[in-house]
């Protein structure tokens, strides 16, 4: 695949935890305006890839090219300023801060001169957060916390949104809402999204393209529709396997 239209190009990335190899020569492409998903079982290395893109941990070998620049040695705070925002696994909002303060933290990571416009935008996407603006993050429901984690990431006006397990532990109705919002951000605003998700069915239906990771290796790739039809994907992730 030509890398010219890619917003993110990952080539030959290996990441270690001490002497343990977590990623083994990973290659991934994310084109501008795409939703790309990465599926795989627990412990496959999916979250490690997300964190490696953001510089913590660092890739031991390989290249991570974002918007034409190699960021594999760039400090995390500079990567955020360049236009990558992450909504991490487990949400990791600031529980003692209010919803509004969490959103302010997201905006301050870059430049908060568009704060009012951005606030209006995220409250439009997540009306529940507007109702809860003065409430502490830790007192929100799981679904509301996930909405806040995504909204906080959006406040930095990213070119690339990394979403790590946005559906984890949420009721099906909330999962549906969150996936609809991801689709809306992509189709209406052209936001590029790289999504790690155990709910393979939802993720592959949503995504333009997908990758399957097993033990730190990319084992399959294709369009979302192609991967949904693959017998090995259906057996491992869709039919009583890891959802």
C-alpha positions as CSV (number, residue, x, y, z in Angstrom):
1,X,0.0,0.0,0.0
2,X,1.2,3.5,-0.8
3,X,2.1,5.4,2.4
4,X,1.5,8.8,0.9
5,X,-2.2,9.0,1.9
6,X,-1.5,7.4,5.3
7,X,-2.0,9.5,8.4
8,X,-0.3,6.8,10.4
9,X,2.3,4.2,9.1
10,X,3.7,1.6,11.4
11,X,6.6,-0.5,10.0
12,X,8.5,-3.3,11.7
13,X,7.7,-2.2,15.2
14,X,8.9,-4.3,18.1
15,X,8.2,-3.4,21.7
16,X,9.5,-5.0,24.8
17,X,8.6,-5.1,28.5
18,X,12.0,-5.9,30.0
19,X,13.0,-9.0,28.0
20,X,9.5,-10.0,27.1
21,X,8.6,-9.3,23.5
22,X,5.1,-7.6,23.3
23,X,5.0,-6.6,19.6
24,X,6.8,-8.6,16.9
25,X,7.5,-6.6,13.8
26,X,4.1,-5.0,13.5
27,X,3.0,-3.3,10.2
28,X,-0.2,-1.2,10.2
29,X,-1.5,1.5,7.9
30,X,-4.2,4.1,8.8
31,X,-5.3,6.3,5.9
32,X,-6.7,9.8,6.4
33,X,-10.4,9.7,7.0
34,X,-10.6,6.0,7.8
35,X,-11.8,3.9,10.8
36,X,-9.3,1.1,11.2
37,X,-9.8,-1.5,13.9
38,X,-7.5,-3.9,15.6
39,X,-9.0,-7.0,17.1
40,X,-7.6,-9.9,19.1
41,X,-7.8,-11.8,22.4
42,X,-6.9,-10.4,25.7
43,X,-3.1,-10.1,26.0
44,X,-2.5,-10.1,22.3
45,X,-0.6,-6.8,22.4
46,X,-3.4,-4.5,21.2
47,X,-3.1,-1.9,24.0
48,X,0.7,-2.1,23.9
49,X,0.5,-1.0,20.2
50,X,-1.7,2.0,21.2
51,X,0.7,3.0,24.0
52,X,3.7,2.5,21.7
53,X,2.2,5.0,19.2
54,X,2.0,7.5,22.0
55,X,5.6,6.8,23.0
56,X,5.2,4.9,26.3
57,X,6.6,2.3,26.0
58,X,9.0,3.2,23.2
59,X,9.3,1.0,20.1
60,X,12.7,-0.9,20.3
61,X,12.9,-1.2,16.5
62,X,10.8,0.0,13.6
63,X,9.2,3.2,12.4
64,X,6.0,5.1,13.4
65,X,5.3,7.8,10.9
66,X,2.5,10.2,11.7
67,X,1.5,12.9,9.3
68,X,4.8,12.5,7.4
69,X,7.1,12.6,10.5
70,X,8.8,9.8,12.3
71,X,7.5,10.0,15.9
72,X,9.1,6.8,17.3
73,X,11.5,8.9,19.4
74,X,9.3,11.9,20.0
75,X,8.2,12.7,23.6
76,X,4.6,11.8,24.4
77,X,3.5,15.4,25.1
78,X,4.8,16.5,21.7
79,X,3.0,13.6,20.0
80,X,-0.2,14.9,21.6
81,X,0.5,18.4,20.3
82,X,1.1,17.0,16.8
83,X,-2.5,15.8,16.8
84,X,-2.9,12.3,18.3
85,X,-5.3,11.8,21.2
86,X,-6.0,8.6,23.1
87,X,-9.0,7.4,25.0
88,X,-7.2,4.7,27.0
89,X,-8.5,1.3,28.1
90,X,-10.2,1.6,31.5
91,X,-11.2,5.2,30.7
92,X,-8.7,6.8,33.2
93,X,-10.7,10.0,33.7
94,X,-9.9,12.2,36.7
95,X,-12.4,10.9,39.2
96,X,-12.1,13.7,41.7
97,X,-12.5,16.4,39.0
98,X,-15.8,17.5,37.6
99,X,-16.8,16.7,34.0
100,X,-16.0,20.3,33.1
101,X,-12.6,20.1,34.7
102,X,-11.8,16.9,32.8
103,X,-12.7,18.6,29.6
104,X,-10.5,21.6,30.4
105,X,-7.6,19.2,31.0
106,X,-8.1,17.8,27.5
107,X,-8.1,21.2,26.0
108,X,-5.0,22.4,27.9
109,X,-2.9,19.6,26.3
110,X,-2.8,21.7,23.2
111,X,-4.2,25.2,23.0
112,X,-7.5,26.1,24.6
113,X,-8.3,29.2,22.5
114,X,-11.1,27.2,20.9
115,X,-12.4,26.0,24.2
116,X,-16.0,27.3,23.9
117,X,-16.5,26.0,20.4
118,X,-15.0,22.6,21.3
119,X,-17.2,22.4,24.4
120,X,-20.3,23.1,22.3
121,X,-19.2,20.3,19.9
122,X,-18.7,17.6,22.6
123,X,-21.9,18.6,24.4
124,X,-23.7,18.2,21.1
125,X,-22.2,14.7,20.7
126,X,-22.8,13.8,24.4
127,X,-25.8,15.7,25.8
128,X,-25.5,13.7,29.0
129,X,-22.2,15.3,29.8
130,X,-23.7,18.7,29.6
131,X,-26.3,17.7,32.2
132,X,-23.5,16.3,34.4
133,X,-21.0,19.2,33.8
134,X,-20.6,20.0,37.5
135,X,-20.5,16.4,38.7
136,X,-17.3,14.6,39.7
137,X,-16.1,12.1,37.1
138,X,-15.9,9.3,39.6
139,X,-19.6,9.5,40.4
140,X,-20.6,9.0,36.7
141,X,-21.9,5.6,35.4
142,X,-19.5,3.5,33.3
143,X,-21.1,4.6,30.1
144,X,-20.9,8.3,31.1
145,X,-17.3,7.9,32.0
146,X,-16.5,6.4,28.6
147,X,-18.3,9.3,27.0
148,X,-16.2,11.7,29.1
149,X,-13.0,9.9,28.1
150,X,-13.8,10.3,24.4
151,X,-15.0,13.9,24.9
152,X,-11.8,14.8,26.8
153,X,-9.7,13.3,23.9
154,X,-11.7,15.3,21.4
155,X,-11.0,18.6,23.2
156,X,-7.5,18.5,21.9
157,X,-8.7,18.7,18.3
158,X,-6.9,15.5,17.2
159,X,-6.2,14.5,13.6
160,X,-6.1,10.9,14.8
161,X,-8.2,9.5,17.7
162,X,-7.0,6.3,19.3
163,X,-9.7,4.4,21.1
164,X,-8.8,1.5,23.3
165,X,-11.7,-0.8,24.2
166,X,-14.4,1.8,24.3
167,X,-17.2,-0.9,24.8
168,X,-15.5,-2.7,27.7
169,X,-17.9,-3.5,30.5
170,X,-20.8,-1.4,29.1
171,X,-24.4,-2.3,28.5
172,X,-25.3,-3.1,24.9
173,X,-27.5,0.0,24.5
174,X,-24.6,2.3,25.6
175,X,-22.2,0.4,23.3
176,X,-24.5,1.0,20.4
177,X,-24.6,4.8,21.2
178,X,-20.8,5.0,21.5
179,X,-20.3,3.2,18.2
180,X,-22.8,5.5,16.5
181,X,-20.9,8.6,17.8
182,X,-17.6,7.2,16.5
183,X,-19.3,6.7,13.1
184,X,-20.7,10.2,13.2
185,X,-17.3,11.7,14.0
186,X,-15.8,9.9,11.1
187,X,-18.5,10.5,8.5
188,X,-19.5,14.1,9.4
189,X,-16.1,15.5,10.5
190,X,-13.7,13.2,8.6
191,X,-11.9,12.2,11.9
192,X,-9.5,9.4,11.5
193,X,-10.0,6.7,14.1
194,X,-7.8,3.7,15.1
195,X,-9.9,1.5,17.3
196,X,-8.8,-1.4,19.5
197,X,-11.8,-3.5,20.4
198,X,-12.7,-7.0,21.8
199,X,-16.2,-6.7,20.5
200,X,-15.1,-7.9,17.0
201,X,-18.5,-7.9,15.4
202,X,-19.3,-4.2,16.3
203,X,-15.8,-3.1,15.4
204,X,-15.6,-4.8,12.0
205,X,-19.1,-3.6,11.0
206,X,-18.0,-0.1,11.8
207,X,-14.5,-0.1,10.4
208,X,-13.3,0.4,6.8
209,X,-10.4,-2.0,7.4
210,X,-9.2,-4.2,10.2
211,X,-6.2,-6.1,11.5
212,X,-6.1,-9.2,13.7
213,X,-3.4,-9.5,16.3
214,X,-2.2,-12.8,17.9
215,X,0.7,-12.8,20.4
216,X,2.1,-9.5,19.2
217,X,1.9,-10.4,15.5
218,X,-0.5,-9.1,12.8
219,X,-1.9,-12.4,11.4
220,X,-4.7,-11.1,9.1
221,X,-5.8,-7.8,7.5
222,X,-8.6,-6.8,5.2
223,X,-11.7,-4.7,4.9
224,X,-14.1,-5.0,7.8
225,X,-16.6,-6.9,5.6
226,X,-13.9,-9.3,4.4
227,X,-12.7,-10.1,8.0
228,X,-16.3,-10.7,9.1
229,X,-16.6,-13.4,6.5
230,X,-13.3,-15.2,7.4
231,X,-13.9,-18.5,9.0
232,X,-10.9,-18.2,11.4
233,X,-12.2,-14.7,12.5
234,X,-15.7,-16.0,13.0
235,X,-14.5,-19.1,15.0
236,X,-12.1,-17.1,17.2
237,X,-14.0,-13.8,17.8
238,X,-17.6,-14.1,16.7
239,X,-19.0,-17.5,17.7
240,X,-18.8,-17.8,21.4
241,X,-15.2,-16.7,21.4
242,X,-13.8,-13.4,22.7
243,X,-16.5,-10.8,22.2
